[in-house]
């Protein structure tokens, strides 16, 4: 099939020598990509391999530092996403960028609504929307409000919207991550119809069985480079995974020594479930232990942590230091001495309009009966900010004026300033340099040594290898393996992360 595609027609997309750097990191060092009409081209790679950056460059959201992009044999340069849409590129992101309070028809034609003299032709829009929905196999009305639809129907809405722009290249980033089996097959049928029409689909997924079912060819990225290219039919999942992880060091980490822990179970997750997202069972964190949560994007790590912190509705059976804990709200979790450093610090971890002092000490203020609680909270948090090497002008400086890395340290500091006994960390070192990461984990280790339990989710497996006492692997919403990083190689754990199997 691949040979026919390549010989019959030239590539619809060619990317050559694509390079892109950000402050402190080089996301893409030199990447090539060829995509042909009528194929499903699967883009594989571990977290941080460069997949998302490459697709944002293709969409026009990022400008490459070097390299050439050609569409239909003509070189193109995009100054923004609108240029990408005009060139026939449509991206369906994992986090669907639909407007929940608008109808399906409004979402489908947002930005290119049928109109005459500035007046929207609603009947025409509705008729066209119904036609596009029919093409993707949708059974719901174009008048339905998107926010009232199940996720599977929202996914079909996003695909239908891509067709309204007459896209020649459709990028699908984890399109089935939240779908059931019947919904997945429906999406696959849509993809097959798209490729039969001669459109090209770039498919990003960590589900190896899906790649086998729907893919035509594969490009594997690793550390910002091309690692491999081949037809799906000529290879198998073991080969794909090996190319994704490469020659990772098999030797044991040298960053820490073996530790002994008490038998006290500080956190016992008998079960935590959120319908359609996670079903986690039998995870124990002992007093003084740091347990890492490893997994691919969408594996459910963030959902688990937010459920434990009472920030989202879930079914929970959790014990804290041997006693049953009701964690149905954030207040309840804090009363059980939980603390959470969330992945999104600006929207969930900080009050951007308040000062450094107020943000750092706000957790310590809870329940305080002191006449001058602000001064007391600053007394508790100031030494922690100093130990974390937080750079700021004065305590009254607004937190929004700090760099992202320093903001993250303040989020951690506010929980270290309180009697936190169970600390939940979600991507805590994102945006930090090497030294700042070391400072953060040093403080986390001090807290653990004082008897707290720590559960940390990170996409950086090397970081967990160096700092966690155990690593729990999550895959598609479930915990599938448990490793001691002192006796398990990084390659073995990576294999479990990608495949969902502990072997």
Secondary structure, DSSP 8 states (H G I E B T S, - for coil): -HHHHHHHS-EEEEEEEEEEEETTEEEEEEEEEEEETT-EEEEE--TTSSHHHHHHHHHTSS--SEEEEEETTEEE--SSHHHHHHTTEEEE-SS----TTSBHHHHHTTTS--EETTEE-HHHHHHHHHHHHHHTT--S-TTSBGGGS-HHHHHHHHHHHHHHTT-SEEEEESTTTT--HHHHHHHHHHHHHHHHTT-EEEEE-S-HHHHHHH-SEEEEEETTEEEEEEEGGG--HHHHHHHHH-S---S---S-------S-EEEEEEEEEETTTEEEEEEEEETT-EEEEE--TTSSHHHHHHHHTTSS--EEEEEETTEEE--SSHHHHHHTTEEEE-S-IIIII--TTSBHHHHHHHHHHTT---TTHHHHHHHHHHHHHHHTT---S-TTSBGGGS-HHHHHHHHHHHHHTTT-SEEEEESTTTT--HHHHHHHHHHHHHHHHTT-EEEEE-S-HHHHHHH-SEEEEEETTEEEEEE-TTTS-HHHHHHHHHHS---
